[in-house]
């Protein structure tokens, strides 16, 4: 595989299913730093070598070799190597509907989505299951074997999770902040490909610019600009998966140009738009990151 013979180099290998919300990446990073982002899917990573440190839920965490990282949908996180030796890890992104399907089969009744209480788990059994699934995906396993490994892995994962707890009663201040954040999010959701500034959000919510920013950051863990960029990146993923060229995608989802899209796509997902677009179920696409973006 390209780049794996050079211990001092960064590399990635990416696989994406054409039939279901299922993706996988195998990567070695030294200086690459993930920008704060989240995924629409559940994301489960296994650290193979070294250690990765990241912030999530307002605290710092470290995943060393053999540990499992668990991110719920829309859970904001970043990540980088814990030391100069870097880290190697495998990660699988599993759509919420796949989790629900397996849960329903296991419980024999409609099931709500699980919530993982900790972003780092020390479970050798779960790590082995994830490695087996990941290896099968990138190795081009037959669909039947893939589906069996996927179901078994999800079943093992959800045993470690709880159902989403009821929301605690909100204080008046918290309720006001949540309302401001929701109103601002509505505008960004509707107009994320267009230029929006702080005055637009303030006028839309009927509040001050700083109040909207603070409420949004507190409620969603991202600044409004980060959230808008995240929506653009998610839209870009969908269009790239359909085979659209990166230059066209960049203009359609609101980035200044292809270079702007590539810079943020790589910072958030660890692969370039071109590599993601070319990933297919018949195999993975490899790339060597000789000079990762800052």
C-alpha positions in Angstrom: 0.0 0.0 0.0 1.3 3.4 -0.9 3.4 5.0 1.9 3.4 2.1 4.3 7.0 1.3 3.7 8.0 4.7 5.1 7.6 4.8 8.9 8.1 8.6 8.9 5.3 9.2 6.4 1.6 9.8 6.8 -0.9 7.7 4.8 -4.5 6.9 4.5 -6.7 4.3 2.9 -10.4 4.9 2.5 -13.4 2.6 1.7 -17.0 3.6 1.1 -20.0 1.4 0.6 -22.2 2.2 -2.5 -25.3 0.6 -0.9 -25.5 1.6 2.7 -24.2 4.3 5.1 -21.0 2.5 5.9 -17.4 3.9 5.5 -14.0 2.9 6.8 -10.6 4.5 7.0 -7.1 3.2 7.9 -4.5 5.8 8.6 -1.2 6.8 10.1 -0.8 10.4 11.2 2.2 12.2 12.6 1.5 15.9 12.4 -2.0 16.0 11.0 -4.5 17.6 13.4 -8.2 17.1 13.0 -10.2 20.4 13.1 -13.2 20.2 15.5 -16.0 18.4 13.6 -18.7 15.8 13.9 -20.3 13.1 11.8 -23.9 12.2 11.0 -23.0 8.6 11.7 -21.7 6.7 14.7 -17.9 6.4 14.5 -15.9 3.7 16.1 -12.1 3.7 16.0 -9.4 1.3 17.1 -5.9 2.7 17.9 -3.3 0.2 16.7 0.0 1.9 17.3 0.9 5.0 19.3 -1.7 7.2 20.9 -4.3 9.8 19.8 -5.4 12.6 22.1 -8.6 14.5 21.5 -11.2 16.8 23.1 -14.8 15.7 23.3 -17.7 16.7 25.7 -15.6 19.4 27.2 -12.7 17.2 28.3 -9.5 15.8 27.0 -9.1 12.0 26.2 -6.4 9.7 25.0 -6.8 6.5 23.1 -3.7 4.3 23.3 -3.0 1.1 21.4 -5.8 -1.4 21.8 -8.4 1.1 23.0 -11.6 1.9 21.2 -12.9 5.4 20.4 -16.7 5.9 20.3 -18.4 9.0 18.9 -22.2 9.4 18.9 -23.8 11.2 15.9 -23.1 14.9 15.8 -20.6 14.6 18.7 -18.0 17.3 18.2 -14.4 16.3 18.5 -10.9 16.9 17.2 -7.7 14.8 17.4 -4.0 14.6 16.9 -1.0 12.5 17.8 -0.2 12.3 21.5 3.6 12.4 20.8 6.0 12.7 17.9 5.9 9.0 17.0 2.3 9.5 15.8 -0.4 6.9 15.7 -2.0 4.4 13.5 -5.7 3.6 13.7 -8.8 2.1 12.0 -12.2 3.8 12.1 -15.6 2.7 10.9 -18.5 5.1 10.3 -21.9 3.4 10.7 -25.2 5.1 9.8 -27.8 5.5 12.5 -30.3 3.4 10.5 -28.0 0.4 10.5 -27.7 0.6 14.3 -31.5 0.8 14.6 -32.0 -2.2 12.3 -29.7 -4.4 14.4 -31.1 -3.2 17.7 -34.6 -4.0 16.5 -33.6 -7.5 15.5 -31.9 -8.1 18.8 -34.7 -6.7 21.0 -37.6 -7.8 18.7 -39.2 -4.5 19.2 -38.7 -0.9 18.0 -35.6 0.4 19.5 -34.3 3.9 20.2 -30.8 4.9 19.3 -28.1 4.1 21.9 -25.9 6.7 23.6 -22.4 5.9 24.5 -21.4 7.4 27.8 -17.6 7.5 27.3 -15.7 8.3 24.1 -12.9 5.9 25.0 -13.5 2.2 25.9 -10.9 -0.3 27.0 -12.4 -3.5 25.6 -10.0 -6.0 23.8 -13.0 -8.1 22.6 -14.7 -5.0 21.0 -11.4 -3.9 19.5 -10.9 -7.3 17.9 -14.4 -7.2 16.5 -13.9 -3.8 15.0 -10.5 -4.8 13.5 -12.1 -7.9 11.9 -14.9 -5.8 10.4 -12.6 -3.1 9.2 -10.2 -5.6 7.6 -13.1 -7.3 5.8 -14.4 -4.0 4.5 -11.1 -2.7 3.1 -10.2 -6.2 2.0 -13.2 -6.5 -0.3 -15.1 -9.2 1.7 -18.2 -10.8 0.2 -21.4 -9.0 1.1 -22.7 -11.8 3.2 -19.5 -12.0 5.3 -19.5 -8.2 5.6 -23.1 -8.1 6.8 -22.5 -10.8 9.3 -19.5 -9.0 10.8 -21.3 -5.7 10.8 -24.3 -7.1 12.7 -22.1 -8.9 15.2 -20.0 -5.8 15.8 -23.1 -3.5 16.2 -24.6 -6.0 18.6 -21.4 -6.1 20.7 -21.3 -2.3 20.7 -24.8 -1.6 21.8 -24.4 -3.9 24.8 -22.0 -1.2 26.1 -24.4 1.7 25.5 -27.5 3.0 27.2 -30.7 4.4 25.6 -30.8 8.1 25.4 -31.9 9.5 28.8 -34.7 12.1 29.1 -33.6 15.7 28.8 -33.2 17.3 32.2 -35.4 20.3 33.0 -33.9 23.5 31.6 -33.5 26.6 33.6 -34.9 29.8 32.2 -31.4 31.0 31.1 -30.6 27.6 29.5 -34.0 27.5 27.8 -33.4 31.0 26.4 -29.9 30.0 25.1 -31.3 26.9 23.6 -34.0 28.9 21.8 -31.5 31.4 20.4 -29.2 28.5 19.2 -32.1 26.7 17.6 -33.3 29.8 15.8 -29.8 30.5 14.5 -29.4 26.9 13.4 -32.6 27.1 11.4 -31.2 30.0 9.4 -27.9 28.3 8.8 -29.6 25.0 7.9 -31.7 26.9 5.3 -28.9 29.0 3.8 -25.7 27.2 4.6 -24.3 27.5 1.0 -24.8 31.3 1.1 -22.8 34.0 2.9 -24.2 34.6 6.3 -22.8 37.0 8.9 -23.2 37.7 12.6 -25.6 40.5 11.9 -27.9 38.2 9.9 -28.0 35.8 12.8 -28.7 38.6 15.3 -31.5 40.0 13.2 -33.0 36.6 12.6 -33.0 35.7 16.4 -33.8 39.2 17.6 -30.8 39.2 19.9 -27.2 40.5 20.0 -24.4 39.1 18.0 -22.5 37.9 21.0 -25.5 36.4 22.7 -26.2 34.3 19.6 -22.6 33.2 19.4 -22.4 32.3 23.0 -25.7 30.4 23.0 -24.8 28.5 19.8 -21.4 27.5 21.1 -22.9 26.4 24.5 -25.7 24.4 22.9 -24.0 22.7 20.0 -20.3 22.8 20.9 -19.4 24.6 17.7 -19.3 28.3 16.6 -21.9 29.1 14.0 -19.2 29.4 11.3 -17.9 25.9 12.2 -21.4 24.5 12.0 -22.0 26.2 8.6 -18.7 24.7 7.3 -19.7 21.3 8.7 -23.0 21.4 6.7 -21.0 22.3 3.6 -18.6 19.5 4.1 -21.4 17.0 4.6 -23.1 18.2 1.5 -19.7 17.8 -0.3 -19.4 14.2 0.9 -22.8 13.4 -0.6 -22.0 15.0 -3.9 -18.6 13.4 -4.1 -20.1 10.0 -3.4 -22.2 10.5 -6.5 -19.0 11.1 -8.6 -19.2 14.9 -8.9 -15.7 16.5 -9.5 -14.3 18.4 -6.5 -14.1 21.7 -8.3 -17.8 21.6 -9.1 -18.8 20.4 -5.7 -16.8 23.3 -4.1 -18.8 25.9 -5.9 -22.2 24.1 -5.3 -21.8 23.8 -1.5 -20.4 27.3 -0.8 -16.6 27.0 -0.7 -14.5 29.7 -2.4 -12.8 27.2 -4.7 -11.5 23.7 -4.8 -8.4 24.4 -2.7 -10.6 25.8 0.0 -12.8 22.7 0.0 -9.7 20.4 -0.1 -8.1 22.2 2.9 -11.1 21.9 5.2 -12.1 18.4 3.9 -8.7 17.0 4.8 -8.6 18.8 8.1 -11.9 17.4 9.1 -11.9 13.9 7.6 -8.2 13.0 7.1 -8.6 12.3 3.3 -8.8 14.6 0.3 -12.1 15.1 -1.7 -10.6 13.3 -4.6 -9.6 10.3 -2.5 -13.1 10.2 -1.0 -14.8 10.4 -4.4 -12.8 7.5 -5.8 -13.4 5.2 -2.9 -15.6 2.3 -3.9 -17.0 -0.9 -2.4 -14.8 -3.0 -4.7 -11.7 -1.7 -2.9 -10.1 1.1 -1.0 -8.2 4.1 -2.3 -4.8 4.8 -0.8 -2.9 8.1 -0.5 0.3 9.2 1.1 0.2 12.5 2.9 3.7 13.9 2.5 2.8 17.5 3.4 -0.5 17.6 5.3 -2.3 20.9 5.4 -1.8 23.1 8.5 
